[in-house]
Amino acid sequence: MQAVAYPYQPVPERGTVRCFVLALLMHLLLGALLYYGVRWRNAVPEGVTAELWESVPEVVTPPPAVTPAPTPKPVEEEDADISLQEKRRKAERAARDEAQQARQRENQARADAARKEAQRKAQEELRQADNTRRRGELARLQAQAGGANVGTGSGTSTRPSSGYAERVRQRVKPNIIFNEDVAGNPAAVVAVHMAPDGSVLSTRLAKSSGNPGWDNAVLRAVARSDPLPRDENGVAPSNINITFWPKDQGG
C-alpha cells in the first residue's frame, strides 16, 4: 500500500491571546505607576497658615549718623597763610618790576650811546668841513702871495723852535681817547700841515705804530686839538711831525 504525503500544518499554541492581554495590562499598569510617581514628586506642597496672637516688637530705627563738622583752622594759621601768599605776590611783582627797569635801563643806555655817536659824527663832519674851508682859504692866500708863505713879521717861514713839537704834543695828549691794551710801547708819528695861525689843514700817519686803534686815536686827537699853538715867533710852521706813545707818562 503506498503512503500518501500531506502538507505540514503547525499546531496552534494554546493561551497565546491570554498571554498577550496579560502583557498589555502589565505595561499599562507600569505606565500608570511611573506617571503618578513622577507627578507626586513634582507636586508643590501646600502652605500652612498659622495665626499668631503674640505682638511683634517694634523695630526702632537708629538716628542718622551725624558727620562732625570740619574743625576750622586757628586764626593764627590763616593769618600765616595769607601773609605767605602776600609775600609771594610781592616778590613776584618786585621781580617783574626789576626786569622791566633793567630793560628800560638797557634801552636808555642804547639810546644814549646812539645819541653820543650821532653827536660825534656830526662834530667830525663839521670839523672836516671847517678844515676844507681853511685849506681853501690858505690856497687863496698862497695864490695871492705868489706861492710865498704867509707870516706875521718878516713874511717868511722859519724852522720850528726846539721845544715846539713837545708843546704841540702836550696840547694833543689830553684829547687822546684810547682804552685798549697794547703790547710794548709802539710809537705813532703824525705829520701835520698847518696854516700860519696854527689851524690844522691836514694830517696823515707818517709812521704807524702797528696798532690801528692807537693810530686812529692819535689822528682824531690832533683833529680835536685844532687850532694848534703857534711857535715862539707867533707863527706856526707849515709842517711838523709829532710822535705819540700809548704808555707815555711824560707831562
SULZIVEN-V874836 format. One line per field, one symbol per residue. psi: psi as a letter, one per 30 degrees, with the letter a starting at -180 (. if undefined). Layout:
# SULZIVEN-V874836
psi: ???
This chain:
# SULZIVEN-V874836
psi: kkkkkkkkkkkklkgeeeeeeeeeeeeeeeeeeeeeeeeeefkkkklkkkkkfkkkkkkkkkkkkjkkkkkkkleeeeeeeeeeeeeeeeeeeeeeeeeeeeeeeeeeeeeeeeeeeeeeeeeeeeeeeeeeeeeeeeeeeeeeghflkkljcfgkllkllegeeeeeefeeefgkjkglkkkaikkkkkkkkllfgfkjelkljekkffjeeeeeeeeeeeefgkllllafggkklekkkkkkkfgkgl.
